[in-house]
Amino acid sequence: MPDLSIIIVSYNARTDLERCLESLHSPAPSIAHEIIVIDNQSTDGSAAAARQWPGVTVIEAGSNLGFARGNNLGIRASTGTSLLLLNCDTLVPAGAIDRLVAELDRHPDAAVIGPRLVDGRGRAELSFGPMLGPLSELRQKVLFRGQVNGVPLLSGIVERATRQPHAPGWVTGACLLVRRRDAEAVGLLDERYFMYTEDVDFCAAIRAQGRKILFTPLVEIVHLRGRSAASAAGQTRRVYRQSQLAFYEKHHPGWAPVLRLYLRLRGQL
């Protein structure tokens, strides 16, 4: 039985997937591990390409299950005592996964840990935050857009925040390490979310069990961000709004009608 199962969900992102798998083999993590790729009915040969790598198990979903269902499929097929949810558009430097596992092992009261994410130019990504609500979501979007657009003040805030270890409300599912027992205790990821906010919801469920979520700047992963989403931008926006509304209906039911009205007025519902 491996100590770690690496779960990668992929949809029409063959180039990114191949680069991710190459980074996971050059060199491979020293911890005993397995790699499971869930192919969400890609049409670009992703599944066949992934099978060329040794030690990689490919599960063809048969349809586009989305992120939450795809990861759950991979988790159920895996056997590791820890689970690493990893986006196919990430690059993993040598030793990063071993250090991330070691950091989680140092904190038995924690269930989840996320690393510092940077883009291809080395700029930090705001990959964590407090529990999402109207104000915190607005703050997150302002900081994200400021960082992407290179606004010095906002970029500085993100840079400083991502240099400090702490216990946020959530860390992104782009690279999220969780103990299997904690994931199973909350029933895995909520499959009402096709894509987006499922990681926030997952971390909220784990915190409700009295377990901690950690962020560490001691491990760094490259996140090229959103290649699959970029291939279908209009659909991605619709899916985001559907997940956002589902999240508010579950966690902020008083705000859900306001959000629904806002989306209807903008023609996004």
N, C-alpha and C positions, 0 to 999 in steps of 0.2 A: 504493500500500500504506500503510495507516495505521500510525502509530507505536504505537498502543495499541488493544487490543480489550477492551471492558468486557463481561463475561459475567455475566448475571443469571439465576439459576434461580428459577422461581416456581411455586407450587402453591396455588391457591385463596386468593390474597392480593391481590386486585385493587386494593383501596384503597391498600395499602402500595406495590404496584408502581407505581401511577399517581403517588403522591407521590415515589417514588424517581426515576422518569423526569422528573418536573417539576423536581426539584432538579438533575438532570443537564443540563437545558436552560436553567436560570435563574441564571447564564448557563452555556453549555456550556464544557467545558474547551477551552483554546486549542490544546492538542496535537492533532494529526491523529488522529482516533479513530473507532471504530465501536462500536455498542452492539448486542449480541445477547442477546435474551431467549429462554430455553428454557422453554416452558410444559409442565409435567408433567401434562398432561391435566386442567387446571382445569375446573371446571364453573360458574365465576362470571363468565365473560366476560373473563378476564384477557388472553387472546391478542388478542381484538378490540380491547380498550382500548389495549394496547401498540402496536398497529399505527397508532393515531392520531397517534403521535409521529413527527416527521420523522427520518430517518436511523436508525430502529430496525428491525433485522431480527428477526422472530419465527419461531422454529422450534417447531412443535408436536410434542412427543415421541411422542404417541400412547398413552402410558401414564405412570405415575408412576415415573420412573427413579431418583428419589432425588437426593441432592446431588452425589455423586462422578460418577456416570454422566451426569447432566445437564450438569455443568460440562465434562466431557470432550467431550460432543457439541458444546457451544458452542465449545470450544477448537479442535476439528478443523474447524469451519466458519469459523473466524476467520483473519485474516491479519496481525494486528498483531505487531510485534517484542516487545512486552510485553503481558502479560495481567493484567487486574484482575478477580479474582473478587469479586463484590459481591452481598451479600444484598439481596433486594427490600425488606426492612424497614429499610433505611438511608436517611438523608438526607445529601446531599453539599453542604457549603457551597461558595460560590463560590471558585474557585482551589485547592480542596483537592487535587484529582487532579493538577493541574499541579505542585503542591509535592511531592506524594508521588513522582511520577515523577522530579522533580529530585533528591530525596533519594537515590533508588536509583541514579541516574546518578552521584552523587558517590562511590559505593562500588562500584567495578568488581569487587571480590572478593565481593560479596553477590549472591545470587540472588533473595531475597525480602525485602520490607519490608511492615510493617503499621503503620497509624496508631493514634493514641489514639482509643478509642471511648468515647462517653458516651451515657447514656440520655436520654430526653426531658426530664429534670429537670437535666441537666448532670452527673450523677454518673458517675464513671469506671467503666469495665468492665475487669475483669482479662482482657484479650484476648490473653494470651501466657503462656508458662511454660516450665519445664524439661521434658525428655522425660518423658512420663507413665509412672508406675509406681505401686505401691500407696501409698507415702508421699506422693509429689508430687501424685497425684490427690486424696488426702484433703485435703492442704493447699489445693489449688485449690478444692475444694468448700466447705471451711470459709470461705475468704476470699470466695468468691462469695456464699454465703448470708449472711455477715455484712454484706457491702456492700448486698445487696438489702434486708435487714432493718434497715439503718441502725445497726448496732452500731458505736459510735464508734471503738473500738480497731481493729477490722478494716477499717472504711472508711478510716481514716487510713493503714493499711498499703497498701491498694490505691491510694489517692490519691498517696502518695509514690512508689510503684513505677511508676505510669504517668506520672510527670513526668520520668523519667530515660531518655535514649536508651541502648540496650544491645543485645546480641546474644543473645536467648533461644533456647531449643530449638525453639520454634514460635510462630507468630502465627495468630490465628483466620482461618478462611476466610470470615468475614463481610465482610472487606475485606482482601484479600491481593493484593499486586502482585508478579508474578514475571516474570522474563525468559523468553521463549518457549523459548530454547535450553536453559535449565535444566529447565523443565517437561518438555520432550520427552526430555531426557537420562534422566529417571527413569520415563518411560512414562506421564506424566500422573498423575492421581489413581487410587489403588487402588480398583477398583469392587467389591471385596468389602464395602465399607462403604456401606450405603444412606444413612445420615446419622449424623453425629457421629464424631469421632476421625480422619476422613479427612484433615483439615488437619494434625494432629499427625504422622500417618504420612507425609504428603507432605513436610513439612519435614524429617522424619528421613531420608527418602530423599535429599533434596537435600544435607543436611549430610554424608551418607555419601560424597558426591561431592567433599567438601572445600570446599563453598560455604557462605557465611554466611547466617543469617537475622537480619534487623534489625527493631527496633521504634523508631519515632520519635514523640515527643510533640509535634513541631512541626506535625503535621497532625492535625486532629480531625474525626471523622465521627460523626454521630448514629446510634445503633443502637437501634431501637425493640424489637427482640429477640423472636423466637419467635412472631410472629402466626400463621404457617402451622402451627407445631407446636401452638399453643394450641387450634386448631380440632379437633385429634384427640389430646388429651392421653394417653389410654390407649395408643394406637398408638405415639405418640412415645416413651413410656417403654419399650415393648417393643423398638422399633428401637434406642434408645440402648443397651440391655443387649446386644442382638445385636452391635452394633458394638464395644462395650466388650470383649466376649468374643473377637471376631475379632482385635481389637488385641492382647489379651494372648496369644492363641495364636500370633500372629506375632512379637511383640517380647519377651514374657515367658512362654515356654512352661512354665516351672516353676511359675508362679503361676496359669496357666489352670485347672488342675483345682480349685484352691482357690476361684477365682472361680465356676466352674461349680457347685460344691457350694453355695456361699453363695446363688447365684441360685436354685438348685433348692429350697433350704430356705425361701426367701422367696416361692416360687411365681412367680418372674419369668423363668424359663427357658422 
